[in-house]
Amino acid sequence: MTQVQFKIRPADILDIPAIFSLILALADYENLSDKVTGNIESLKEDLFGVKPCIEAIVAEIEPNQQVVGFALFFTSYSTFLTLRGIYLEDLFVLSEYRAMGIGKALISNIAQIAIERGYGRFEWSVLEWNEPAITFYKRIGAEILPDWRICRVTDDALERLAKQ
């Protein structure tokens, strides 16, 4: 396997098309391409608009500055700790750049951000069929919580719930 030089850095507004392309690649990897309804404009607004609600970092290959991975996250809160935390929404590295330390560098960078900000936790979800990711997460010290399940309400169900 060829090693590459890369750097992890905060995303900037010029990275939006690359990040959105990686989001589409992630959806394809997870067999969820049909679920992508967002667009570049919304992503740009949420990252860099008047009221940003998410943050992102990117992995950039040197020297050509190609973005080959990203992590997108936002602030969460623990009532038990009474501390903020970071929730990692997505972490993705193009397949040809995996096993080179890029994913670990992305996740480590977010852990550093959490520590620097005095946050109490760093959490994310993983699909139960994604054994390569689960193995990776366990290897870096993550605990896979067996008793917790994600609950989600979207689309028509969200509308119905809001009217109750």
C-alpha positions, 0 to 999 in steps of 0.5 A, spaced: 500 500 500 502 506 498 503 511 503 501 518 502 502 525 505 496 528 508 494 534 512 487 535 516 484 542 517 478 545 518 473 546 512 473 552 508 467 555 503 471 552 497 471 545 500 463 545 499 463 541 493 468 536 495 465 535 501 458 534 498 461 529 493 464 525 499 457 525 502 454 522 495 460 517 496 458 515 503 451 514 501 453 510 495 457 506 500 452 505 505 447 503 500 443 510 501 444 514 495 436 514 494 436 518 501 440 524 499 435 530 498 440 535 500 444 540 496 450 544 496 447 550 497 444 548 504 450 545 506 454 551 505 449 555 509 449 550 515 457 550 515 458 558 513 452 561 513 449 567 518 447 561 523 452 555 522 450 549 526 455 544 523 462 544 523 467 540 518 474 538 517 477 535 511 483 530 509 487 533 504 492 529 500 499 533 499 501 536 494 495 536 490 491 539 495 485 534 493 480 533 499 479 525 500 476 525 506 471 529 511 468 529 518 462 533 519 460 534 527 456 539 531 455 540 538 451 536 543 449 536 550 449 531 556 444 533 561 448 528 566 455 531 565 452 538 564 457 539 559 457 540 551 459 534 547 461 533 540 456 528 535 460 526 529 455 525 524 459 523 518 466 520 517 468 518 510 475 517 507 475 515 499 476 507 499 483 508 495 485 512 501 483 508 507 488 504 511 493 510 511 491 513 517 487 518 515 480 516 518 484 515 525 487 522 524 480 525 522 477 522 529 483 524 533 483 531 530 475 532 533 477 529 540 482 534 540 477 539 539 473 536 544 478 537 549 480 544 547 473 546 548 472 542 555 467 538 552 465 532 556 464 527 551 465 525 543 459 520 540 457 517 534 453 512 531 455 506 526 451 501 522 451 494 525 453 491 518 459 496 518 464 491 521 470 494 518 468 501 521 466 497 528 473 494 528 476 501 527 472 504 532 474 499 537 481 499 535 481 506 537 478 505 544 471 507 542 465 503 546 460 500 542 454 501 546 449 495 546 443 498 550 442 504 546 438 505 539 437 511 535 430 514 534 428 518 528 422 521 526 422 524 519 418 526 513 410 525 514 411 522 521 415 528 523 409 532 520 404 528 524 408 528 530 408 536 530 400 536 530 399 532 536 
